[in-house]
Each structure stands twice: as C-alpha cells, then as structure tokens.
Amino acid sequence: MTDPSSGKRTGLAATVRRALRALGKTGVPHCVIGATALAVRGLPRMTRDLDVAVLIDDASRAWEAFAHAALRASTPTGSPDDPERMVIFTDPKTGVEVDLLVAAGDPEATAIADAPRANVFGVKAPVAMLEHLLLMYLYSNQPRHLGDFAAIVQSGKADLSKAEKMLRAMHPEMVPTWKRRVAAAKSPPPPPPRPPRRRRRG
C-alpha cells in the first residue's frame, strides 16, 4: 500500500495481516473497527493504522498475541486486572500502528459478538458492522469520528432503525443524542459561500 502524500509504501497490509493472524490463532474475541472496517464495509477512508477492539478480560491475551507478532506497545498497557482503555502498538518493521481498544461493555461487546468475518488485506477476520460502528462513534466528539458517523448515515448502507433499536436496549439515555446526530448528518449545513473572484486589471 502506498502513502498518497509521500509516494512511499506504508507496510500497512503486512502489519495488518500479521496482527490479525496472531489474534486469530489465540482465539481472543475481537473485531476490526475504525477506518479499516469502514473500507471493508464499502466506505473507504484514508488510514495508516489498524484499529481493533477486545473486551477487558481478553486484553492481556491480545497483548501477548501482538508480542508474538513482533509488535511493541508504545503506550502503557496497564495491568491485566486494570488495562488501559487504549493501547497503541507499533510494528518496528514498518512503523505502522495497531490501536487496541479495550472495552468494558456495549456497544463494543455486541460489535465483537456479532461481527461477521470478512477479507482484510487477504486475512479473514471479524469486522464490525456499520450499525455497530455508528454506536461506537456516537460516544466520541472527535471531528474524525463525527465525520465517519455522518458518512455512514449519508451512505444509506446502514440500517438506522436496527442501530437505534440496539441503542435503546443498551443505553436509552443516548437516544436523544443519536436522533440529533442522525438528523444533522441527513441535513448538513451548506458550505460557506466562495469569495467573489477578483477581476484582473487589464
């Protein structure tokens, strides 16, 4: 895979394959999330890393799997009983990052349980569905995640009714936020007007 800004090969595919194969061998329940999951589900977005979600009880096994794949933790992991919520691993061979999201419950738990397997750079791995990605992005105010949420809604590829039904069962207090974000995604504000062209002086 080539970085469009530098023209150099990123090594992303090689790192992804190694990380996912290592997780698959351990049997750790997990799923691919983030931009890679979006791409697999038909909504490609530029990315230079891999995002994976696991449950808190499986965090230490995931760390071991990545260590066997020659990935090094570049942020603190915490302890097996109290793992950090986000741990970044780096592939020394490629410089590519693998971000491990350690979740304590829903919506990630359901995303992991329900994720169908799909082809990710030639490796079969569980990949989060768009409906679950929507619910995960709902809990973030990062501009990138807000944009991904809107992109999924606007694509028409996700079952919004299904996602809302899951949200009502998981966290009904978030339904008003869901409705606001879906409405905003369906009716985005118009772009600012372009400044008038300057006339050339002849």
Buried (B, 14 or more C-beta within 10 A) or exposed (E): BEEEEEEEEBBBBBBBBBBBBBBBEBEBBBBBBBBBBBBBBEBEEEBBBBBBBBBBBBBBBBBEBBEBBBBEBEBEBBEEEEBBEEBBBBBEEBEBBBBBBBBEEBBBBBBBEBBEEBEBBEBEBBBBBBBBBBBBBBEEEEEEBBEBBBBBBEBEBBBBEBBBEBBEEBBEEBEEEBEEBBEBBEEEEEEEEEEEEEEEEE
